[in-house]
Amino acid sequence: MTDVMPMARSRPIERGSERAMLESMLDFYRATVVNKVAGLTDAQAFTAAVSPSKLTPATVVKHLAGTERFWFSIDFADLDVTWPWPDDDLHGNFRIDPGDTLATIVADYVEECANSRRAVVDADLDDSARGEGMDFTLRYAILHMIEETARHCGHLDLLREATDGAVGM
């Protein structure tokens, strides 16, 4: 039985303010991440499908949750939140920890995306990051996360097709 259901996804807007267009594109890819793993069992989500890579659908989603926190809550907003990765894997987190399930990983990702939205809600695109030693704008952070999330959606495309043949989504 699977516990992750697809989420509603809207096509990114093609006309609007720069901020609205960027946010709608990022939200489209965020929903795509969830939809790419919806319907998988834990066994499927935790199994590397393309040798010799150790990437799994679950580890990609977990990594994206960490990058959301890192870029928006920590580096941009300078919020006092827990560092997303363990000391022995400072920027990767392509691993499963004891007790992880696909459902908990996806729920953490969805919550981290919501935290990211809250962390930047009052910021302008030209505002500078407040994290120590950071020298980028919110615009850059959103653009980076669009690229990061879209790239990993491509990984999820391949992993999902190799796992159960499903395409699209």
NORTAPE-V118634 format. One record per pair of residues at least 6 apart in sequence whose C-alpha atoms are under 6 Angstrom apart, sorted by the first residue. I is the first residue (numbers start at 0). J is the second residue. D is the distance in whole Angstrom. If there is no record, write none. Layout:
BEGIN
I,J,D
I,J,D
END
This chain:
BEGIN
1,38,5
1,39,6
1,40,5
2,102,6
3,37,5
3,38,6
3,102,6
4,37,5
5,34,5
5,37,5
8,30,6
11,23,5
11,24,5
12,20,6
25,145,5
32,152,6
41,101,6
44,56,5
44,57,5
45,55,6
45,57,6
46,55,6
47,53,5
47,54,6
47,55,5
48,158,6
48,161,6
48,162,6
58,93,5
58,94,5
61,104,6
62,92,5
62,93,6
64,108,5
64,111,6
65,83,5
71,115,5
72,78,5
72,118,6
74,130,4
75,128,4
75,129,5
75,130,6
76,129,6
77,129,5
77,130,5
84,92,6
124,137,5
124,138,5
125,136,5
126,136,5
126,137,6
127,135,6
127,136,4
128,135,6
128,136,6
160,166,6
END
